[in-house]
């Protein structure tokens, strides 16, 4: 079984190393800043998109699988 957390619309995941107060994590990239091209992720504290470079523990981006279509089973 494949975990759906590795699938997203943009095909990219942001990797964060963590800080003294926050554990390392993987976050879906939701889009790109049109002016700078920087990856954007959802900041749950602000409830808004935020550039990955605004986070001190941002490490890098990794490719994620994209869902292209779903086909119902059984026929």
C-alpha positions in Angstrom: 0.0 0.0 0.0 1.3 3.4 -0.9 1.0 6.3 1.6 -0.9 9.2 0.0 1.2 11.8 1.9 3.8 11.4 -0.8 1.4 12.4 -3.5 0.6 16.1 -4.3 -0.5 18.4 -7.0 2.9 20.2 -7.6 5.0 17.0 -7.5 7.3 18.5 -4.8 7.8 18.0 -1.0 9.8 20.4 1.2 12.1 18.8 3.8 12.7 20.5 7.1 15.4 19.4 9.6 13.7 20.7 12.7 14.7 23.1 15.4 15.0 23.0 19.2 11.2 23.5 19.4 10.0 21.6 16.3 10.7 18.2 14.9 11.9 17.5 11.4 9.1 17.1 8.9 8.0 16.7 5.3 5.5 19.3 3.9 3.7 19.3 0.6 4.6 22.2 -1.7 1.3 23.9 -2.6 2.6 26.3 -5.2 5.3 28.7 -6.3 5.8 32.4 -5.6 5.3 34.1 -9.0 7.9 36.8 -8.4 10.7 34.7 -7.0 9.9 31.1 -7.9 10.3 30.0 -4.3 8.3 27.0 -3.2 5.3 27.8 -0.9 3.9 25.6 1.9 1.0 26.1 4.2 2.0 27.6 7.6 -0.6 26.1 10.0 0.1 28.8 12.6 -0.7 31.6 10.2 -3.3 29.7 8.1 -1.6 31.0 5.0 1.0 30.1 2.3 4.6 30.9 3.3 7.9 30.6 1.4 10.0 27.7 2.4 13.0 30.0 2.7 11.2 31.9 5.5 11.8 28.8 7.8 15.2 28.6 9.5 15.2 24.8 9.3 14.4 24.4 5.6 16.7 21.8 4.0 15.7 21.1 0.5 13.0 20.0 -2.0 12.3 16.4 -3.1 10.2 15.1 -5.9 6.9 13.6 -5.0 4.5 11.5 -7.0 1.6 13.3 -8.7 -1.9 11.8 -8.9 -2.9 12.0 -12.5 -6.1 10.0 -12.5 -8.0 7.5 -10.4 -9.8 4.5 -11.9 -12.5 2.7 -9.9 -11.9 -0.9 -9.2 -14.2 -3.8 -9.9 -15.0 -3.2 -13.5 
